[in-house]
Amino acid sequence: MRDGYLLKRTGREFAKNLIWMAVVLGLLVAVLAAATDLSLVGMIFFVGVFAAVMAAIMTVVVIWSGAYDETTRRGGHDYPGSPPDRGGWDDVEKWTGHSGGGDGGGGL
């Protein structure tokens, strides 16, 4: 594994989780602030702290579990058995019984 890859992946994963948590909890704060008399400043502070803590926990779980990175720089998947590793979509057509020769049979 390349030097620094894990640190870069951890940073990307944390940023992605933080954005998701901030969006979800921000929507919740917007609804609660409109429906109750709670302090908006206090709620925003709570969401900021809670989102950072939850994003850190989620990042640790994902990295520690050894989950594969979602996509590579080329946009494909980075796990064994993904279509680029199997030879592309031609193999899928062979599995379904198509010859891949363009005979035009069986389509809609």
Residue pairs with C-beta under 8 A, 6 or more apart in sequence:
6 63
9 63
9 69
10 59
10 63
13 58
13 59
13 62
13 63
14 55
14 56
14 59
17 54
17 55
17 58
17 59
17 62
18 51
18 52
18 55
20 55
21 50
21 51
21 52
21 54
21 55
21 58
22 47
22 48
22 51
25 47
25 50
25 51
26 47
28 47
29 40
29 43
29 44
29 47
32 38
32 43
33 40
33 43
68 77
68 78
68 79
69 78
70 77
70 78
71 77
71 78
72 78
74 84
76 82
76 83
76 84
77 83
83 89
83 92
90 100
93 99
93 100
94 100
98 106
